[in-house]
Structure formats: C-alpha cells, structure tokens
Amino acid sequence: MTTLHRPPLIIASLMLAFAASLAWAQTPPAKPGAKPAGKTLSGKAPAGGKLMTRDELRSCLKRLDDVNARIKDIEAQRLVLDRERAELTTAGEVLLAERANLDRQLVAVREWETRTRAHAAEVETFNKRSAEAQAAPRSQQDKLAKELATDRERLEKLRETLAADEAKLVPPYRAAATTYNERALARDAKVTDWNARNTATVDASVQQQEDRALWLNECANRPYLEDDETAIKAGK
C-alpha cells in the first residue's frame, strides 16, 4: 500500500512576537499638529529609525493582514489533512485485513488448481490406457475393461468433487479479489491526492513564514504616526 508521508510542519503564531528592529536613518521631525511617532506595529516602543510614510504604513498593515489570513488558512487545511490522514490510515488497515483473508482464500484456490491439474493428467493417462485396451488381444480386453471401469468411476467422482470445490472456492475468491482491488485503487488515488495537497500546504507554510520574516524585517519596528493609522482605518 502507498505510504503516507507528512513532512514536519511547524506553524508559529504570528500575533505578534517580533525580532529586534533594524537600524534606520534618524526620524524626521513630526508634521505640525500630528501626534508623536510613538507606536510601532510590533507594539514595542520605537527606538529611533526612519518614520514610515502613510503609504508605507498602509502597505505594512495590508501585508500583516495577508500573512495572518494565510496562517489561518494553512491551519484549517492542516486540520482537514490530519483528519483525512487518519481516515486513510484506517482504510489501509482494513485493506490489510481484507488482503490477509484474500490470501487465505487464494491458498485454497491454489490447492484446488493443483488437484485439478493432477486429475487432468490422470484423465489423459486413462484415455491412453483405454485406447491401448481396444488394441489389446481379445483375451486381455475383459480384464482391461474392468480395470478401466473402476478407474473411470473414480475419476468421475473426483471430477464431481472438483466441480463442487470450484463452485465453493473460485467465485467467492474472484468477487473478493475484485472488491479488494477496487478499494485499494480508490484508496491509492486518495493517498496520491492527499500527498499532493499536503505538499502544497507545507510549501504554503514555508512561503508564509518567509513572508512573515520579511514583514518583521521591513515593517514590525518602524515608527509611524498615529494620525496616519487613524486615517488609514478611516479609509483615507
């Protein structure tokens, strides 16, 4: 059966524990009438650095929303994938049990096939003996005919037994094998799909964390004017 592979996925919380700020150029004087540049998006007190323009602040806020939204999507996808993984694992265990039972049925079918081939060989030998008896001298034909009659009766009973065993063993085995193969193929298709979606989720998580790291570096600790934040939230 196909082995599920789930690469380790570590999703850190983004709300918000930020790295130390980069060094920036000295903050320019505040605009007349504006509140002091006393905030950063990380929540830490500004330690100097270039003041963000309103457009830069708008961009950083939008990037933060995008990063946070993506981590929620990734976590939701991971819950679905984990549930499906458990279901596929259970389905695999059921298939293993079905395969074990199918293998036991196959042993009986193979034994029947061996007996059937042996019977066919005996029939072939009987037919040769019957032809030879017909060509034998008349003085021997009665004796040979009696021997052939005994063997014919034995072979006929064996044929009936084999036919009964075939009806009992072969159709159920074929039906079970067909059902097993259909279920196994269906599960394999689901596993292939799961692996593809799992890989995509892992890749998305890696990209999200890279984008988060870039946001931390470029936005988190830069100071901004509270008036600009108020204006942005007002749609300006």
C-alpha positions in Angstrom: 0.0 0.0 0.0 1.1 3.6 -0.5 2.8 5.0 2.5 1.6 8.4 3.6 4.3 10.9 4.1 3.7 14.0 6.1 6.8 16.3 6.3 7.0 18.0 9.6 5.1 21.3 9.6 5.8 23.9 12.3 3.4 26.8 12.2 4.4 29.6 14.5 1.9 32.0 16.0 2.0 35.4 14.3 0.2 37.5 16.8 3.0 39.1 17.3 6.4 38.4 18.8 8.8 40.4 16.7 12.5 40.4 16.2 14.7 43.4 17.1 14.3 46.3 14.8 16.8 47.2 12.1 18.8 50.3 12.3 17.2 53.1 10.2 18.1 56.7 9.5 17.2 59.3 12.1 13.4 60.1 12.4 12.5 63.4 10.7 10.6 66.0 12.6 6.9 65.2 13.1 4.3 67.0 10.9 2.8 70.1 12.5 -0.2 69.2 14.7 0.5 65.4 14.4 0.7 63.1 17.4 4.2 61.9 18.3 5.6 58.9 16.4 5.2 56.7 19.5 4.0 53.4 18.0 5.3 50.5 16.0 3.4 47.6 14.6 5.2 45.2 16.9 3.9 47.0 19.9 7.4 47.9 21.1 8.4 51.4 21.8 10.2 52.9 18.9 13.9 53.1 19.3 14.5 55.6 16.5 14.6 54.9 12.8 13.0 56.3 9.7 9.4 57.2 10.1 7.0 55.3 7.8 5.0 57.3 5.4 1.3 56.7 5.3 1.6 54.7 2.1 4.3 52.5 3.7 2.2 52.0 6.8 -0.8 51.1 4.6 1.3 48.6 2.8 2.7 47.1 6.0 -0.8 46.8 7.5 -2.1 45.1 4.4 0.9 42.7 4.4 0.2 41.8 8.1 -3.4 41.1 7.3 -2.4 38.8 4.4 0.2 36.9 6.5 -2.3 36.4 9.3 -5.1 35.3 7.0 -2.8 32.8 5.3 -1.7 31.2 8.5 -5.4 30.7 9.4 -6.0 29.1 6.0 -2.9 26.8 6.5 -4.0 25.8 10.0 -7.5 25.0 8.6 -6.1 22.9 5.8 -3.8 21.1 8.2 -6.8 20.1 10.3 -8.5 18.7 7.2 -5.4 16.9 6.1 -4.8 15.4 9.6 -8.4 14.1 9.7 -8.1 12.6 6.2 -4.7 11.1 7.0 -6.3 9.3 10.0 -9.1 8.1 7.7 -6.7 6.8 5.1 -4.6 5.1 7.7 -7.7 3.3 9.0 -8.8 2.4 5.4 -5.3 1.0 4.9 -5.6 -1.2 8.0 -9.0 -2.5 6.8 -7.4 -3.3 3.4 -4.6 -5.2 5.1 -7.1 -7.4 6.9 -9.0 -8.0 3.7 -5.8 -8.9 1.9 -4.9 -11.4 4.6 -8.3 -13.0 4.2 -7.9 -12.9 0.4 -4.6 -14.6 0.7 -6.1 -17.4 2.8 -8.8 -17.9 0.1 -6.1 -18.0 -2.5 -4.3 -20.8 -0.7 -7.4 -22.9 -1.0 -7.9 -22.0 -4.7 -4.3 -22.9 -5.5 -4.7 -26.3 -3.8 -7.9 -26.8 -5.9 -5.9 -25.9 -9.0 -3.2 -28.4 -8.1 -5.8 -31.2 -7.7 -7.5 -30.2 -10.9 -4.2 -30.4 -12.9 -3.5 -33.8 -11.3 -7.0 -35.0 -12.3 -6.4 -33.8 -15.9 -3.2 -35.8 -16.0 -4.9 -38.9 -14.7 -7.7 -38.5 -17.3 -5.1 -38.2 -20.1 -3.4 -41.4 -18.8 -6.8 -43.1 -18.6 -7.6 -42.2 -22.2 -4.2 -43.6 -23.4 -4.9 -46.8 -21.5 -8.4 -47.0 -23.0 -7.0 -46.7 -26.5 -4.4 -49.4 -25.7 -7.1 -51.7 -24.3 -9.0 -51.5 -27.5 -5.9 -52.6 -29.4 -5.1 -55.4 -27.0 -5.7 -59.1 -27.7 -9.3 -60.2 -27.0 -8.1 -62.5 -24.2 -7.0 -59.4 -22.3 -9.8 -57.0 -23.1 -12.3 -58.1 -20.5 -9.7 -57.7 -17.7 -8.6 -54.3 -19.0 -12.2 -53.2 -19.4 -12.9 -53.9 -15.7 -9.8 -52.0 -14.6 -10.8 -49.1 -16.8 -14.3 -49.1 -15.5 -13.1 -48.9 -11.9 -10.8 -46.0 -12.8 -13.5 -44.3 -14.8 -15.8 -44.3 -11.8 -13.1 -43.0 -9.5 -12.2 -40.2 -12.0 -15.8 -39.3 -12.4 -16.3 -39.0 -8.7 -13.2 -36.9 -8.4 -14.4 -34.7 -11.3 -17.6 -34.1 -9.4 -15.8 -33.3 -6.2 -13.5 -30.8 -8.1 -16.5 -29.2 -9.7 -18.2 -28.7 -6.3 -15.0 -27.3 -4.8 -14.7 -24.9 -7.8 -18.2 -23.6 -7.2 -17.4 -23.1 -3.5 -14.0 -21.6 -3.8 -13.4 -19.8 -7.1 -16.4 -17.4 -7.5 -16.1 -16.1 -3.9 -12.4 -15.6 -4.3 -12.8 -13.7 -7.6 -15.5 -11.5 -6.2 -13.4 -10.7 -3.1 -10.4 -10.0 -5.2 -12.3 -7.6 -7.5 -13.7 -5.8 -4.4 -10.3 -5.6 -2.8 -8.6 -4.3 -6.0 -11.3 -1.6 -6.5 -11.0 -0.4 -2.9 -7.2 -0.5 -3.0 -7.1 1.5 -6.2 -9.6 4.0 -4.8 -7.5 4.5 -1.6 -4.3 4.8 -3.6 -5.9 7.6 -5.6 -6.9 9.3 -2.4 -3.4 8.9 -1.0 -1.9 10.5 -4.1 -4.3 13.4 -3.9 -3.6 13.7 -0.1 0.1 13.8 -0.7 -0.2 16.5 -3.4 -2.3 18.7 -1.1 -0.1 18.0 1.9 3.0 19.1 -0.1 1.1 22.2 -1.3 0.2 23.1 2.3 3.8 22.5 3.5 5.1 24.8 0.7 2.5 27.4 1.6 3.6 27.3 5.2 7.2 27.8 4.2 6.3 30.7 2.0 4.1 32.2 4.7 6.9 32.1 7.2 9.3 33.6 4.7 6.8 36.4 4.1 6.4 36.8 7.9 10.1 37.1 8.4 10.3 39.7 5.7 7.5 41.7 7.3 9.2 41.6 10.6 12.4 42.9 9.0 10.7 45.6 6.9 7.7 46.7 9.0 7.5 45.5 12.6 9.6 48.0 14.4 9.5 51.1 12.2 7.8 54.0 13.9 4.7 55.6 12.4 2.3 58.5 13.1 -0.9 57.5 14.9 -2.7 60.1 12.8 -1.7 58.1 9.7 -3.0 54.9 11.3 -6.3 56.6 12.2 -6.6 58.0 8.6 -6.0 54.6 7.1 -8.6 52.9 9.3 -11.0 55.7 8.2 -10.3 54.7 4.6 -8.1 57.7 3.7 
